[in-house]
Amino acid sequence: MDPQNISITFPHVLIFFPLLAGGITFLLKRHIAVKNWALFSSIITLVISLVSLYYANNTTLNGLDFNYEWIKYIGASFSVSLDGVGRLLTFLTAVSFPIIITATYKNEYKNSNIFYGLLLLTQAGLMGVFLATDALVFYFFWELALIPVYFLCSRWGGEKRIAATFKFFIYTFTGSLLMLIGIIYMYLHTAPVHDKAGTLISEHSFSIYYFYAVQLSAEQQNWLFWLFFIAFAIKMPVFPFHTWQPDTYEQSPTAVTMVLSGVMVKMGLLGVIRWLLPMFPQAVVKFDTVVIALSVIGIVYASLLAIRQDDLKRLVAYSSIAHIGLMCAAIFTTKQIGLEGVMIQMFNHGINIMGLWIVIELIEKQLGVRKISALAGVAHKAPVLTIMLVVIAFANIALPLTNAFVGEFMMFSGLFQFNIWFAAAALVSIILAAVYTLNMIQKVFYGKANPLTVSIKEISLNEKIALGIIVVAIFLTGIYPQPLFDLTKDSVTELITKFK
C-alpha cells in the first residue's frame, strides 16, 4: 500500500488515540489536569467505539479494516480488523476505562501523570490485541498491554507488591515466550507472498489468513496447540495456571485490578477464539476433553476457595477464575450455543466484575480494611452503595433478568451437549457462587454495625455515577441482549464451520 493512500480507519483511531493520549498525559504536571485529561480522553475513545458500532453492518464502509505493509520483506503487515469479536471487546475496553477513572477519580496517586499515562497505554495495547490480524502485530500489542501493568502494579501496589508482581511477570513472560516460539514456527511454514504482478515479496507471512492456510500434520498441531494454549491459559487464567492471579489482584491498585480482571483476561479468551481454534482444529478436537476437565476442576476449586476467603479482594479474584473457567470450557465444546454464550458473557463478566471491585475499593478507602470478619451493618450507613452491590451480586450469580443469566444458560447448554457429566460438575458452581456471594452480602452489609463500620458514609456523586452505569448495563443487557448477539453472530458461525 502506498503511504500516500493510507486512510484513517476506526481500528487506527481506537489504537492510536489512547496511545497518543497516554503520551500527552506523561507531559502534564498538575494532578487535577492529569485526571481530567485521562477521563476526557477515555470518553472520546468510548465515543469512537460507539460510532464504529453504528457503522458495523454498513457493507459500503471501508473503515473497519486496515492493512499496511509494515516490514515488507519478512511479510509483516500492520493488519487490524473490526470483526464481530473485535467490536465486542474494543467496546468493552472503551466502556471500562471511563468507568474505572470515574470510580477512582478522588484517589490520589504519587506521580499521577505517570500512573494515568501507563493506564492509557494499557488501553492502547488492549485495543491492538483485540484488533490485530497479523501475528507479529498481535504479539507486539500483547506485550504492550502487559508492560505498563507490570509497572503500575510494582510501583503503586500494596505492601507485598514486589513478590506478587514478580510472580505475575514470570508467568506472563513464560507464556509469551512459548507463544512466540509457536508464532515463529507457524511463520516459517506459511506460503510465499506475492504482489498482484506475481513478484515475490517475502518467503513467508505473519498474516492470520496465511496462518490459517498452513497445512500441519496431526503431530505438529498437537504440540503447537499447547504452546499457544498455555500462553492464553495463563492470561485468562485457567487451572492450574491461575496461581499468579489472586496475589496480583490483591496487591494491585484497584483501578489496575479492574483492568486486569474486567478486560485483560479477555486477551486469553480472544487468543483461543481467533488464533488457536482456527489454526489447530484437529488438536482442539483431540484435547477438548482435557481442557474442559481442567476448566471444570478450576471452576469448582476456585468456588470452594472463594467460600473460605476472609479478604474481599481474594474472594472476587477466585470468583473471577470460576467464571473464566466456565467460558473456557464452553469455547472448547465448539457448540454454537456455547460459543454465542461466551461472546456475550465476555462483555457481561467485564461489567459485573468491575462493579464488585468498585464496591470493595469504596469500602477499603473509607474504613481501611477488606476483611469480611471486620465488617458488618454497612447498609445502615450506606443504603445506596448496598442497593448497587446487591444488584451487581445478583448478576454475579446469574439471576434471571440480570446480564449474566442468558450467557451462563447458553454456556451450560453447550456443555450439556458436549458431556452431561462435565455440565453437572460445572453446575455445582452456581450453588457455590450463591453461597459465597450471599454470605459476603449478609456479613458485610447487614446485621448490626460495629464500631468500625458505624463511621462509613454514603458514596459520592462520581461513585454513584460509575456504579449506576454498571447497574443500568446489567439490566439492559439482561432484558435485551440481542444487540450483543448481533455483533458476534457472524464470527461464531464462521468459527463453527471449521468443526463440522
C-alpha positions in Angstrom: 0.0 0.0 0.0 1.2 3.4 -0.9 1.7 5.5 2.3 0.1 8.4 0.5 -3.1 6.4 0.1 -3.4 5.5 3.8 -6.8 6.4 5.1 -7.8 6.8 8.7 -10.0 3.9 9.9 -11.7 3.0 13.1 -9.1 0.4 14.1 -6.4 3.1 13.6 -8.2 5.6 15.9 -9.1 3.0 18.5 -5.4 2.1 18.9 -3.6 5.4 18.3 -5.9 7.8 20.1 -5.4 6.2 23.6 -1.7 5.8 22.7 -1.4 9.5 21.9 -3.5 10.4 24.9 -1.2 8.4 27.2 1.9 10.1 25.7 0.3 13.6 26.4 -0.6 12.5 30.0 3.1 12.0 30.8 3.8 15.6 29.9 1.1 17.1 32.2 2.1 18.2 35.7 -1.0 19.4 37.6 -2.8 16.5 39.3 -6.3 17.7 38.5 -5.4 18.4 34.9 -4.0 14.8 34.6 -7.2 13.2 35.9 -9.4 15.4 33.8 -7.4 14.7 30.7 -7.4 11.0 31.4 -11.2 10.9 31.9 -11.8 13.1 28.9 -9.6 11.1 26.5 -11.2 7.8 27.7 -14.7 9.2 27.0 -13.5 10.3 23.5 -12.3 6.7 22.9 -15.7 5.4 24.0 -17.4 7.8 21.5 -15.2 6.5 18.7 -16.1 2.9 19.7 -19.8 3.7 19.7 -19.5 5.3 16.2 -17.7 2.2 15.0 -20.6 0.0 16.3 -23.1 2.2 14.5 -21.3 1.5 11.2 -20.7 -2.2 12.0 -23.2 -3.5 9.5 -22.5 -0.9 6.8 -21.1 -3.1 4.0 -20.2 0.0 1.9 -17.9 1.4 4.6 -14.2 0.6 4.2 -13.2 1.9 7.7 -13.5 -1.3 9.6 -10.3 -3.0 8.2 -6.8 -1.8 7.6 -3.7 -3.4 6.1 -0.3 -1.7 5.6 3.0 -3.4 4.6 4.9 -2.7 7.9 8.1 -4.8 7.4 7.6 -5.8 3.8 10.5 -8.2 3.3 9.6 -10.5 6.2 5.9 -10.5 5.4 4.8 -8.4 8.4 1.8 -6.0 7.9 0.2 -3.6 10.2 -3.1 -5.5 9.8 -6.1 -4.8 12.0 -9.8 -5.5 11.7 -13.0 -4.8 13.5 -14.7 -8.2 13.2 -17.5 -9.3 15.5 -15.3 -10.3 18.4 -13.1 -7.2 17.9 -16.1 -4.9 18.0 -17.4 -6.5 21.2 -14.0 -6.4 23.1 -12.9 -3.0 21.9 -16.3 -1.7 23.1 -15.8 -3.4 26.5 -12.4 -1.8 26.7 -13.8 1.6 25.7 -16.6 1.4 28.3 -14.4 0.2 31.1 -11.8 2.9 31.3 -14.2 5.9 31.8 -16.0 3.8 34.5 -12.6 3.0 36.2 -11.3 6.5 36.1 -14.7 8.0 37.3 -15.0 5.5 40.1 -11.4 6.2 41.4 -11.5 9.9 40.5 -10.9 11.1 44.1 -7.9 8.7 44.6 -4.5 10.4 44.9 -1.6 8.8 43.2 2.0 9.9 43.5 3.3 10.9 40.1 -0.3 10.7 38.8 0.8 11.7 35.3 2.8 8.5 35.0 0.0 6.4 36.6 -2.7 7.6 34.2 -0.2 7.7 31.3 0.6 4.0 31.8 -3.1 3.2 32.2 -3.9 4.7 28.8 -1.0 2.9 27.2 -2.5 -0.3 28.6 -5.8 0.6 26.9 -4.0 1.1 23.6 -2.3 -2.2 24.0 -5.6 -4.0 24.7 -7.2 -2.4 21.6 -4.3 -3.6 19.5 -4.6 -7.2 20.8 -8.3 -7.3 20.1 -7.9 -5.8 16.6 -4.7 -7.5 15.3 -4.9 -9.9 12.3 -1.1 -10.1 11.9 0.8 -12.4 14.3 3.7 -10.0 14.8 1.3 -7.1 15.5 -0.7 -9.3 17.8 2.5 -10.2 19.8 3.7 -6.6 19.8 0.4 -5.4 21.4 0.2 -8.4 23.7 3.5 -7.2 25.3 2.5 -3.5 25.1 -0.6 -4.3 27.2 1.3 -6.2 29.8 4.4 -4.0 30.3 2.5 -0.9 31.7 0.5 -3.1 34.0 3.8 -4.5 35.4 5.0 -1.0 36.3 1.6 0.0 37.6 1.5 -3.0 40.0 5.1 -2.8 41.1 5.1 1.0 41.8 1.6 1.7 43.1 0.6 -1.7 44.6 0.3 -2.9 48.2 3.0 -3.9 50.7 3.7 -7.3 49.0 3.5 -5.9 45.5 7.1 -6.9 44.6 6.6 -10.6 45.2 3.2 -10.6 43.5 4.5 -8.6 40.5 7.5 -10.9 40.1 5.2 -13.9 40.0 2.9 -12.2 37.5 6.0 -11.3 35.4 7.4 -14.9 35.4 4.1 -16.4 34.4 3.3 -14.0 31.7 6.8 -13.9 30.3 6.9 -17.7 30.1 3.6 -17.7 28.3 4.7 -15.0 25.9 7.9 -16.9 25.1 6.0 -20.1 24.4 3.6 -18.2 22.1 6.5 -16.5 20.3 8.1 -19.9 19.6 4.7 -21.1 18.1 4.4 -17.9 16.0 7.8 -18.3 14.5 7.2 -22.0 13.7 3.9 -21.1 12.0 5.5 -18.2 10.2 8.2 -20.5 8.7 5.6 -22.8 7.3 3.4 -20.2 5.6 3.3 -19.8 1.8 5.4 -17.2 -0.1 3.8 -13.7 -0.5 3.5 -12.2 -4.0 2.2 -8.9 -5.2 -0.6 -8.5 -7.8 2.0 -8.8 -10.6 3.3 -12.1 -9.3 6.6 -10.7 -7.9 7.9 -12.4 -4.8 7.7 -10.0 -1.8 8.7 -12.3 1.0 9.2 -16.0 1.6 6.7 -16.1 4.5 3.9 -14.1 6.1 2.7 -13.2 9.6 -0.9 -12.7 8.3 -3.5 -14.6 10.3 -5.0 -15.8 7.0 -1.7 -17.3 5.9 -1.5 -19.0 9.3 -5.0 -20.4 8.8 -3.9 -21.9 5.5 -0.8 -23.7 6.8 -1.2 -27.5 6.4 0.1 -29.2 9.5 0.3 -32.8 10.4 -1.7 -34.1 13.5 1.6 -34.3 15.4 2.6 -30.7 14.6 -0.9 -29.4 15.6 -0.7 -31.3 18.9 2.5 -29.7 20.2 1.8 -26.3 18.7 -1.6 -26.3 20.4 0.0 -26.5 23.8 2.4 -23.7 23.1 -0.4 -21.3 22.3 -2.9 -22.7 24.8 -0.5 -22.3 27.8 0.1 -18.7 26.9 -3.6 -18.0 26.6 -4.5 -20.1 29.7 -2.0 -18.1 31.9 -3.7 -14.9 30.8 -7.2 -16.0 31.4 -6.2 -17.7 33.9 -7.3 -21.3 33.8 -6.4 -24.0 36.4 -3.6 -24.9 37.0 -2.1 -21.7 35.5 -4.0 -19.4 37.9 -1.8 -19.1 40.9 -0.4 -15.6 40.0 -3.9 -14.1 39.8 -5.2 -13.8 43.5 -1.9 -12.3 44.7 -1.7 -9.8 41.8 -5.3 -8.8 42.2 -4.9 -8.3 45.9 -1.7 -6.2 45.7 -2.5 -4.1 42.6 -4.2 -0.7 42.9 -7.9 -1.2 42.5 -8.0 0.7 39.1 -5.4 -1.7 37.8 -7.2 -4.7 39.2 -10.3 -3.7 37.4 -8.4 -3.5 34.1 -6.8 -6.9 34.8 -10.0 -8.8 35.7 -12.5 -6.8 33.6 -10.6 -6.5 30.3 -7.2 -8.1 30.2 -8.3 -11.6 31.0 -10.3 -11.4 27.7 -6.9 -11.4 25.9 -6.6 -15.1 26.6 -10.2 -15.9 25.5 -9.7 -13.8 22.3 -6.5 -15.7 21.6 -8.2 -19.0 21.8 -11.2 -17.9 19.7 -9.3 -16.0 17.0 -6.0 -17.8 16.8 -5.9 -21.3 18.5 -9.2 -22.9 17.4 -9.0 -22.0 13.6 -5.2 -22.8 13.4 -5.3 -26.2 15.1 -8.8 -27.7 14.7 -7.6 -31.3 14.8 -5.7 -30.7 18.1 -8.7 -28.9 19.5 -10.9 -32.0 18.9 -8.2 -34.2 20.4 -7.6 -32.2 23.6 -11.0 -30.7 24.1 -11.9 -33.1 26.9 -8.6 -32.4 28.7 -9.1 -28.6 28.5 -12.7 -28.8 29.6 -11.8 -31.1 32.5 -9.1 -28.6 33.7 -11.6 -25.8 33.3 -14.3 -27.6 35.3 -11.8 -28.5 38.0 -10.8 -24.8 38.2 -14.5 -23.7 38.4 -15.2 -25.9 41.4 -11.8 -25.4 43.1 -11.9 -21.6 42.8 -15.5 -21.5 44.0 -14.6 -23.6 47.1 -11.6 -21.3 47.8 -13.8 -18.2 47.4 -16.1 -19.6 50.2 -13.1 -19.8 52.6 -11.8 -16.2 51.9 -12.0 -13.5 54.5 -10.4 -10.9 52.2 -12.9 -9.3 49.8 -10.3 -8.9 47.0 -9.3 -12.5 47.1 -13.0 -13.6 47.2 -13.7 -11.7 44.0 -10.4 -12.9 42.5 -11.4 -16.6 42.9 -14.9 -15.8 41.7 -13.4 -14.4 38.5 -11.4 -17.6 38.0 -14.6 -19.7 38.2 -16.4 -17.5 35.7 -13.5 -17.5 33.2 -13.2 -21.3 33.6 -16.8 -21.7 32.5 -16.1 -19.5 29.4 -13.0 -21.6 28.5 -15.0 -24.8 28.9 -17.8 -23.5 26.7 -15.4 -22.5 24.0 -13.9 -25.9 23.7 -17.3 -27.6 23.3 -17.3 -25.9 19.9 -21.1 -25.8 20.1 -22.7 -22.8 18.6 -24.9 -22.1 21.5 -22.0 -22.3 23.9 -19.8 -20.0 21.8 -22.6 -17.4 21.5 -22.9 -17.5 25.2 -19.2 -16.9 25.7 -19.3 -13.9 23.4 -21.9 -12.0 25.4 -20.5 -13.3 28.7 -17.1 -11.8 27.9 -18.7 -8.4 27.9 -21.0 -9.1 30.9 -18.3 -10.5 33.1 -16.2 -7.4 32.5 -19.0 -5.1 33.6 -20.0 -7.2 36.7 -16.5 -7.8 38.0 -15.7 -4.1 37.7 -18.8 -3.3 39.8 -17.6 -5.6 42.6 -14.1 -4.1 42.6 -15.6 -0.6 42.8 -17.6 -1.6 45.9 -14.5 -3.1 47.5 -12.5 0.0 46.7 -15.1 2.3 48.3 -15.3 0.2 51.5 -11.5 -0.1 51.8 -11.0 3.6 51.1 -13.3 4.7 53.9 -12.6 2.0 56.5 -9.1 0.9 55.7 -9.9 -2.8 55.8 -11.1 -5.5 53.4 -11.6 -8.4 55.9 -15.2 -9.7 55.9 -14.9 -10.6 59.6 -14.2 -7.0 60.5 -17.2 -5.6 58.7 -21.0 -5.5 59.4 -24.0 -3.3 59.0 -22.7 -1.2 56.1 -26.3 -1.0 54.8 -27.4 1.2 57.7 -25.0 4.0 56.8 -24.7 3.5 53.0 -28.0 2.3 51.6 -27.3 3.4 48.0 -24.0 1.5 48.0 -25.8 -1.5 49.4 -28.5 -1.5 46.7 -25.9 -1.2 44.0 -23.9 -4.0 45.4 -26.9 -6.3 45.7 -27.8 -5.8 42.0 -24.2 -6.5 41.0 -24.0 -9.5 43.3 -27.2 -11.0 41.8 -25.7 -10.5 38.3 -22.6 -12.3 39.6 -24.7 -15.4 40.4 -26.6 -15.1 37.1 -30.0 -14.3 38.5 -32.7 -14.1 35.8 -33.2 -10.6 34.3 -29.5 -9.8 35.0 -27.0 -9.7 32.2 -25.1 -12.9 33.2 -28.2 -15.2 33.1 -28.6 -15.6 29.3 -24.8 -16.1 28.8 -24.4 -18.7 31.5 -27.6 -20.5 30.4 -26.2 -20.8 26.9 -22.7 -21.9 28.0 -24.2 -24.6 30.2 -26.3 -25.7 27.3 -23.2 -26.1 25.2 -21.6 -28.1 28.0 -24.6 -30.4 28.2 -24.5 -31.0 24.5 -20.8 -31.9 24.9 -20.9 -34.0 28.0 -23.6 -34.2 30.7 -21.2 -35.1 33.5 -19.0 -32.1 32.9 -22.1 -29.9 32.8 -23.3 -31.4 36.1 -20.0 -30.8 37.8 -19.8 -27.2 36.5 -23.4 -26.6 37.7 -22.2 -27.1 41.2 -20.5 -23.7 40.8 -23.9 -22.0 40.7 -24.7 -23.2 44.2 -21.2 -22.3 45.4 -21.4 -18.9 43.9 -24.6 -18.2 45.6 -23.1 -19.4 48.9 -20.0 -17.1 48.9 -21.8 -14.1 47.3 -24.8 -14.1 49.6 -22.6 -14.9 52.6 -20.5 -11.8 51.8 -23.6 -9.6 51.4 -25.0 -10.8 54.7 -21.8 -10.4 56.7 -20.6 -7.1 55.3 -23.8 -5.2 54.6 -26.4 -6.5 57.0 -26.6 -7.1 60.7 -25.7 -4.6 63.4 -23.0 -2.0 62.6 -19.8 -2.3 64.6 -17.5 0.5 65.9 -15.6 0.4 62.6 -18.5 0.4 60.1 -20.6 3.0 62.1 -18.3 5.6 60.6 -18.9 4.8 57.0 -20.5 7.4 54.8 -22.7 7.2 51.7 -20.9 7.2 48.4 -20.2 10.4 46.5 -21.7 11.5 43.2 -18.9 10.2 40.9 -19.1 6.8 42.6 -22.8 6.7 42.2 -22.4 7.6 38.5 -19.9 4.7 37.9 -22.0 2.2 39.8 -25.2 3.5 38.3 -23.9 2.9 34.7 -23.0 -0.6 35.7 -26.4 -1.3 37.2 -28.2 0.1 34.1 -25.9 -2.1 31.8 -26.8 -5.2 33.9 -30.5 -4.7 33.4 -30.3 -3.6 29.8 -28.3 -6.5 28.6 -30.1 -8.9 30.9 -33.5 -7.9 29.5 -32.5 -7.3 25.9 -29.1 -9.0 24.9 -29.9 -9.2 21.2 -27.5 -6.3 20.2 -24.6 -8.2 21.7 -25.6 -11.4 19.7 -25.9 -9.3 16.5 -22.3 -8.1 16.9 -20.7 -11.5 17.1 -23.1 -13.9 15.3 -21.1 -13.9 12.0 -17.8 -14.6 13.9 -19.4 -17.6 15.7 -20.9 -19.0 12.5 -17.6 -18.8 10.7 -15.7 -20.5 13.6 -18.2 -23.3 13.9 -17.9 -24.2 10.2 -14.3 -25.4 10.9 -15.6 -28.1 13.2 -18.5 -29.5 11.1 
